[in-house]
C-alpha cells in the first residue's frame, strides 16, 4: 500500500469519525432539548393543578358543598392523572373548618389531614395554641385521612395557630398554620404541600389559603 493510499484511508476514517461525533452531539442536544421542553410542560401542568385546586375550593364555598371531600376528590383525581404520565404527585393537605364563631361560647375547630406523601406517616402530632392541647396519630397510610377537633372559647377576634408535625421514614417536618378567628364568621383554612416528581424534574409548592364561608 502506497503512502498516498494510506493518507486517503486515514482521511476517510477521520471524516467518518467527525461525522459520528457530530451525530452523537446532535442526538445529545436533541434529547436535552426534548427533556427541557417536557420539564417545562410538567411545570405548566403542576401550576394548572394548583389553580384547579383553588377553583375547586372556591366552587365548593360558593355552592356550600363539603369542601374537604371536594379537595380530597380533586387531589386524588389529579394524582391518578399524573400517574398515567409516569409522574408522581405527592404531598400533604391540612384542612381546617371554623364554624360560625359566637363570643364567649365553646366553638369546635375541625381538622382534617390527608396523607398523600406516597409513604406511611409514622407519627402525626397536632398542637393547638389556644390551650396547647394536642392530638397524636400513628401509622397513617398513604391516601388515608384523619379527622379530629379542638375546642376554644373567645370573646373577641384573635389569631390562634395549629402546629402540624409529621414523621416518615425519610423526613420530619413541622408546619404552623394561622387560625384567624372572627366573631360571627365561619372560615376554611387549607395548607397544601404539593410535590411533583418525574425522571426529568422535581417541583414543590407549599401554600395556605383562607376563605370566609359566612
C-alpha positions as CSV (number, residue, x, y, z in Angstrom):
1,X,0.0,0.0,0.0
2,X,1.4,3.3,-1.0
3,X,1.7,6.4,1.2
4,X,-1.0,8.1,-0.9
5,X,-3.5,5.3,-0.3
6,X,-2.6,5.3,3.4
7,X,-3.3,9.0,3.8
8,X,-6.5,8.6,1.8
9,X,-7.7,5.9,4.2
10,X,-6.7,8.0,7.2
11,X,-8.6,10.9,5.8
12,X,-11.7,8.8,5.2
13,X,-11.6,7.4,8.7
14,X,-11.1,10.9,10.2
15,X,-14.2,12.2,8.2
16,X,-16.3,9.3,9.4
17,X,-15.2,9.8,13.0
18,X,-16.0,13.5,12.8
19,X,-19.4,12.7,11.3
20,X,-20.1,10.2,14.1
21,X,-19.1,12.8,16.8
22,X,-21.3,15.4,15.2
23,X,-24.2,13.0,15.0
24,X,-23.7,12.0,18.6
25,X,-23.6,15.6,19.7
26,X,-26.7,16.4,17.7
27,X,-28.5,13.4,19.3
28,X,-27.5,14.5,22.7
29,X,-28.6,18.1,22.1
30,X,-31.9,16.9,20.7
31,X,-32.5,14.7,23.7
32,X,-31.6,17.5,26.1
33,X,-33.9,19.9,24.3
34,X,-36.7,17.3,24.5
35,X,-36.1,16.9,28.2
36,X,-36.1,20.6,28.8
37,X,-39.4,21.0,26.9
38,X,-41.0,18.1,28.8
39,X,-39.9,19.6,32.1
40,X,-41.4,22.9,31.1
41,X,-44.7,21.2,30.2
42,X,-44.7,19.5,33.6
43,X,-44.3,22.8,35.4
44,X,-47.2,24.2,33.5
45,X,-49.4,21.2,34.4
46,X,-48.3,21.5,38.0
47,X,-49.3,25.2,38.1
48,X,-52.6,24.3,36.4
49,X,-53.3,21.6,39.0
50,X,-52.7,24.2,41.8
51,X,-55.1,26.7,40.1
52,X,-57.7,24.0,39.6
53,X,-57.5,23.0,43.3
54,X,-58.2,26.6,44.3
55,X,-61.1,26.8,41.8
56,X,-62.4,23.6,43.4
57,X,-62.4,25.2,46.8
58,X,-64.0,28.4,45.6
59,X,-66.7,26.5,43.8
60,X,-67.4,24.4,46.9
61,X,-67.6,27.5,49.0
62,X,-70.0,29.2,46.6
63,X,-72.2,26.0,46.3
64,X,-71.9,25.3,50.1
65,X,-70.6,21.8,49.4
66,X,-68.4,19.6,51.5
67,X,-65.1,21.4,51.0
68,X,-62.8,18.7,52.5
69,X,-64.4,16.0,50.4
70,X,-64.2,18.1,47.2
71,X,-60.5,18.8,47.9
72,X,-59.7,15.1,48.6
73,X,-61.6,14.0,45.4
74,X,-59.7,16.6,43.2
75,X,-56.2,15.8,44.6
76,X,-56.8,12.1,44.2
77,X,-58.1,12.7,40.6
78,X,-55.0,14.8,39.8
79,X,-52.8,12.2,41.3
80,X,-54.3,9.5,39.1
81,X,-54.0,11.7,36.0
82,X,-50.2,12.4,36.6
83,X,-49.7,8.7,37.3
84,X,-50.8,7.9,33.7
85,X,-47.8,10.0,32.6
86,X,-45.4,8.2,35.0
87,X,-45.3,11.3,37.1
88,X,-45.8,11.2,40.9
89,X,-48.0,13.8,42.6
90,X,-47.5,13.6,46.4
91,X,-47.9,15.8,49.4
92,X,-50.0,16.7,52.4
93,X,-53.2,18.6,52.9
94,X,-54.3,20.1,56.2
95,X,-57.8,21.5,56.1
96,X,-59.4,23.5,59.0
97,X,-63.1,24.4,59.3
98,X,-64.2,27.1,61.7
99,X,-67.9,27.1,62.2
100,X,-69.7,30.4,62.9
101,X,-67.9,31.8,66.0
102,X,-70.1,33.2,68.8
103,X,-68.4,35.3,71.5
104,X,-67.8,33.5,74.8
105,X,-69.2,30.2,73.5
106,X,-67.4,27.0,73.0
107,X,-66.5,26.5,69.4
108,X,-65.1,23.5,67.6
109,X,-62.1,23.8,65.2
110,X,-62.4,20.8,62.9
111,X,-59.2,19.5,61.4
112,X,-58.7,17.0,58.5
113,X,-55.3,15.8,57.4
114,X,-54.8,13.9,54.1
115,X,-51.7,11.9,53.7
116,X,-50.5,11.8,50.0
117,X,-46.8,11.6,50.7
118,X,-46.5,8.3,48.9
119,X,-45.4,6.7,52.1
120,X,-46.8,6.0,55.6
121,X,-46.8,8.8,58.2
122,X,-45.2,7.1,61.2
123,X,-46.3,9.8,63.6
124,X,-48.5,12.9,63.3
125,X,-48.8,15.4,66.1
126,X,-51.2,18.4,66.1
127,X,-50.9,21.2,68.7
128,X,-53.5,24.0,69.1
129,X,-52.1,27.2,70.6
130,X,-55.4,28.1,72.4
131,X,-54.6,25.8,75.3
132,X,-51.7,23.8,73.9
133,X,-53.9,20.7,73.6
134,X,-52.5,18.0,71.3
135,X,-53.7,15.1,69.2
136,X,-51.5,12.3,68.2
137,X,-51.9,9.7,65.4
138,X,-49.6,6.9,64.2
139,X,-49.3,4.6,61.1
140,X,-51.3,6.8,58.7
141,X,-51.2,5.0,55.3
142,X,-50.7,6.8,52.0
143,X,-54.1,8.0,50.8
144,X,-55.6,7.9,54.3
145,X,-57.4,10.8,56.0
146,X,-57.5,11.5,59.8
147,X,-60.0,13.9,61.4
148,X,-60.1,15.5,64.8
149,X,-61.3,18.7,66.6
150,X,-60.2,21.2,69.2
151,X,-62.5,23.4,71.4
152,X,-61.9,27.1,72.0
153,X,-63.7,30.0,73.6
154,X,-63.1,33.6,72.9
155,X,-64.8,37.0,73.5
156,X,-63.0,38.8,70.6
157,X,-61.2,38.3,67.3
158,X,-57.9,36.5,67.7
159,X,-55.3,34.6,65.7
160,X,-54.5,31.1,67.0
161,X,-52.1,28.7,65.4
162,X,-52.1,25.0,64.7
163,X,-48.8,23.2,64.6
164,X,-48.7,20.1,62.3
165,X,-45.7,17.8,62.9
166,X,-45.2,14.6,60.9
167,X,-42.6,11.9,60.7
168,X,-42.0,9.5,57.9
169,X,-39.1,7.1,57.1
170,X,-37.3,9.9,55.1
171,X,-38.3,13.2,56.6
172,X,-39.8,15.0,59.6
173,X,-41.4,18.4,59.2
174,X,-43.4,21.0,61.1
175,X,-45.9,23.4,59.5
176,X,-47.6,26.2,61.5
177,X,-51.0,27.3,60.3
178,X,-52.6,30.6,61.4
179,X,-56.2,30.2,62.5
180,X,-57.9,33.6,62.1
181,X,-60.9,33.7,64.4
182,X,-63.5,36.4,63.8
183,X,-66.7,36.7,65.8
184,X,-69.7,36.0,63.6
185,X,-67.6,34.4,60.8
186,X,-67.1,30.9,59.6
187,X,-63.9,30.1,57.7
188,X,-62.0,27.4,55.8
189,X,-58.2,27.3,56.1
190,X,-56.2,25.0,53.9
191,X,-52.5,24.3,53.9
192,X,-51.2,22.3,50.9
193,X,-47.8,20.8,50.3
194,X,-47.7,19.5,46.8
195,X,-44.8,17.7,45.2
196,X,-44.4,16.7,41.6
197,X,-41.6,14.2,40.7
198,X,-40.6,12.6,37.3
199,X,-37.5,11.4,35.6
200,X,-37.0,14.9,34.3
201,X,-37.5,17.2,37.3
202,X,-38.9,17.7,40.8
203,X,-41.2,20.6,41.8
204,X,-42.8,21.6,45.1
205,X,-45.3,24.2,46.2
206,X,-46.4,24.9,49.8
207,X,-49.2,27.4,50.2
208,X,-52.0,28.3,52.6
209,X,-55.4,29.7,51.6
210,X,-58.2,31.1,53.7
211,X,-61.9,31.5,52.7
212,X,-64.8,33.1,54.6
213,X,-67.8,30.8,54.5
214,X,-70.4,33.0,56.2
